[in-house]
């Protein structure tokens, strides 16, 4: 008589259910990502003061500015020779919006000095302000969190800007993990425990 290497029967239904649950989670994550992309990942952070998004095209920028009264746009991708940048500048000028660039990378930690510069710039820009990067998830999440923290929001409220709700995947070894590391390193200077 030979021994079977198959797991006991009660284990098989568990594996099947676990596989179904994992598949459902993946499907939900993909659907959520598609929704964020289709919506331009546009969100209100503070009504009438601060909004966040992915890279808007000229039509989106004009539409959102008309609906929400933006007076300023902060581009976290930095100045560029790309067509997207030329369109953003032209649309901002046509609409009379103040435009600022603050180049930062989602793949590199933001130093304390650079974070202080970013906070000062966001505070200086005329409100309402739209902050954006390419996807509106990582750099924009950190910038929004810093703005809220500097404005006196609690740690959970501020840190919530760097979350999957906005498309940020905060896992070690992911490309945007430095944004999470930056937040943790900056927390003490913002009055939070790290």
SEKOLTI-364610 format. One line per field, with one value per residue (C-alpha): y, x, z; residue in one letter. Coordinates in steps of 0.001 Angstrom, whole numbers, plus 524288, in hexadecimal, padded with zeros to 5 digits. Layout:
N
v (Y,...)
u (X,...)
w (Z,...)
aa (a,...)
//
This chain:
194
v (80000,80D57,819FE,82527,83260,8396C,84243,83D90,84014,84B04,85309,85319,85B28,864F0,86694,86840,872AA,87996,879AF,87F64,88A08,88D9B,88E1D,896F6,8A004,8A0EF,8A3CC,8AE66,8B492,8B4CB,8BAA8,8C50A,8C84C,8C9AA,8D2BF,8DB42,8DC1B,8DF55,8E9F1,8F007,8EC01,8F91C,8FB26,90639,906E6,91364,91926,92624,92541,9190E,90EF1,903E3,8FC76,8F4ED,8FC49,903F8,906CB,91476,91119,90AF6,91646,92042,9186D,91668,9249A,92930,91FEC,921F3,92F86,92BF9,93787,92FAC,92307,91C1D,91245,90881,90294,90E42,9165D,90E57,90F20,905F8,90984,90736,9121A,91BB1,91905,91AFE,927E3,92CD3,92922,92F37,93BE3,93C21,93A51,943FC,9398A,93AEA,92F73,929C8,91E2F,91631,90AB9,8FEC0,8F022,8E5D7,8DCCC,8E52F,8E987,8F7C0,8FE22,906C7,912BC,90F94,90CA5,919ED,9205C,9191D,91CDE,92B21,92B17,924F2,92ED9,93A2C,93678,93CFE,93474,92CA0,9247C,9184A,90F60,904DB,8FB32,8F0DC,8E757,8EF94,8E4C3,8E575,8F2E4,8F980,8F10C,8F50A,9036A,90329,8FC7A,906AE,911C1,90C39,909C6,9178F,91C9C,9156A,9092B,8FCD6,8F24B,8E8A4,8F2DC,8F795,8EA1F,8E58F,8ED65,8E35C,8D7A6,8CDDF,8D646,8DF23,8D43C,8D413,8C699,8C82A,8BB79,8B988,8B750,8BE84,8CA18,8D3EE,8CE60,8DA31,8E29E,8DA65,8DAD4,8E999,8EB2E,8E2D8,8EA81,8F7A3,8F468,8F96B,906B5,90765,904B5,8F659,8EA66,8E1CB)
u (80000,805A1,803DB,7FD2F,803D4,7F6E2,7F26B,7E71D,7D9D0,7D58D,7E144,7DD02,7D085,7D867,7E21F,7D70D,7D06B,7DD61,7E034,7D2B2,7D4B2,7E213,7DC7F,7D16A,7DB13,7E32D,7D725,7D2B4,7E04A,7E077,7D2C5,7D6B1,7E307,7DAF6,7D189,7DCBA,7E281,7D56B,7D280,7E005,7E1A9,7DB8B,7D82A,7D4C2,7DE2B,7D8EB,7CCB9,7CFB2,7DE21,7E551,7E2BD,7EB0C,7EB8C,7F331,7F90E,7EDA2,7EC6D,7E85B,7D9E0,7D9F0,7E19B,7D838,7CC56,7D150,7D5AF,7C82C,7C133,7CA1B,7CFAF,7DE21,7E733,7F3E9,7F99E,80543,80BF2,81417,819FF,822D2,8245F,82510,826D0,81B2E,80E80,806F5,80EB1,80CE6,7FE3A,7FDC9,8052D,7FCD9,7F02D,7F4B7,7F844,7EB73,7E3C7,7EC16,7F0CB,7FD40,80608,81166,81A64,82083,827DC,8282D,828D0,81FE4,82B9E,83477,8329F,82F1D,838D6,834D8,83A16,83274,82634,82767,828C9,81CD0,81483,818A0,81559,807F8,80503,8094B,80175,7F443,7E8CB,7E180,7ED33,7EDF8,7F995,7FCE1,8072F,80651,7FCD2,7F839,7FB7D,8093A,80FA2,80261,7FEE4,80B0B,8094E,7FB08,7FEC0,80946,7FFC4,7F597,7FFA7,8052A,7F746,7F545,7EE0C,7EFB1,7F945,7EEFD,7E823,7F4D9,7FACC,7EE13,7F1D9,7FC90,7F3AC,7EDCB,7E18F,7E937,7F095,7FCBB,80225,80A6E,811F4,82095,82798,81D1A,8217A,81A6B,81EB5,827CE,81B9A,817CA,825BB,825E9,81948,81E69,82B33,82410,819C8,821B4,823C6,8150B,81241,80ED3,8152F,81BD2)
w (80000,7FC22,80364,7FC7B,7FCCB,7FA9B,805B3,80E0D,80800,81163,80CE2,7FE9B,80091,8087C,7FD4D,7F393,7FBF7,7FE4B,7EFAC,7ECD9,7F71C,7F1AB,7E3EB,7E87E,7EF31,7E2C9,7DA91,7E411,7E3FE,7D519,7D47A,7DE7D,7D6CB,7CA5B,7D171,7D657,7C8C1,7C260,7CC6C,7CB70,7D9B6,7DD25,7EB82,7F495,8001D,8066E,80028,7F9CA,7FD21,7F8A8,7EE0F,7E8B5,7DBDE,7D1D9,7C648,7C091,7B233,7AE1B,7AD9C,7BB2E,7C0EB,7BB27,7BF8F,7CD69,7CE87,7CA61,7D3CC,7DF8C,7DD5E,7DD49,7DDB6,7DDAB,7D86B,7DE84,7D598,7DD55,7D104,7CEA1,7C251,7B5D4,7A724,7A585,79EA9,7AB53,7B1CE,7A69B,7A6F4,7B5B6,7B4F4,7A998,7B07E,7BD46,7B648,7AEB6,7BB61,7C317,7CC8E,7D45D,7D0BC,7D86F,7D67B,7E151,7DB98,7E42F,7E1C6,7E7A3,7E737,7EFC0,7FDDF,80037,8097E,814D6,80DAF,80148,8093A,80FD6,8026C,7FD63,80927,807E7,7F95D,7FB95,80645,7FD8C,7F172,7EF8C,7F38F,7EF3D,7EB33,7E2B4,7E552,7DB67,7D721,7CC84,7D2E6,7DE6B,7E7F1,7ED72,7EC9D,7ED4C,7F8F5,8006D,7FCEB,80134,80DEE,81094,80DCA,81705,821B3,8207F,82189,82E64,82A12,83212,82E3F,82969,8210F,81B03,81909,812DD,806CA,80427,80270,7F90C,7F8C6,7EF96,7E8A5,7F141,7F42C,8004F,80096,80216,7F52A,7ED5F,7E539,7EDE9,7FB11,7FCF6,7FEBD,80A96,80FA5,80DE2,81586,820B6,8211D,820BB,82B0B,836C8,83050,82E2B,83C7B,83AD5,840D0,836C6)
aa (x,x,x,x,x,x,x,x,x,x,x,x,x,x,x,x,x,x,x,x,x,x,x,x,x,x,x,x,x,x,x,x,x,x,x,x,x,x,x,x,x,x,x,x,x,x,x,x,x,x,x,x,x,x,x,x,x,x,x,x,x,x,x,x,x,x,x,x,x,x,x,x,x,x,x,x,x,x,x,x,x,x,x,x,x,x,x,x,x,x,x,x,x,x,x,x,x,x,x,x,x,x,x,x,x,x,x,x,x,x,x,x,x,x,x,x,x,x,x,x,x,x,x,x,x,x,x,x,x,x,x,x,x,x,x,x,x,x,x,x,x,x,x,x,x,x,x,x,x,x,x,x,x,x,x,x,x,x,x,x,x,x,x,x,x,x,x,x,x,x,x,x,x,x,x,x,x,x,x,x,x,x,x,x,x,x,x,x,x,x,x,x,x,x)
//
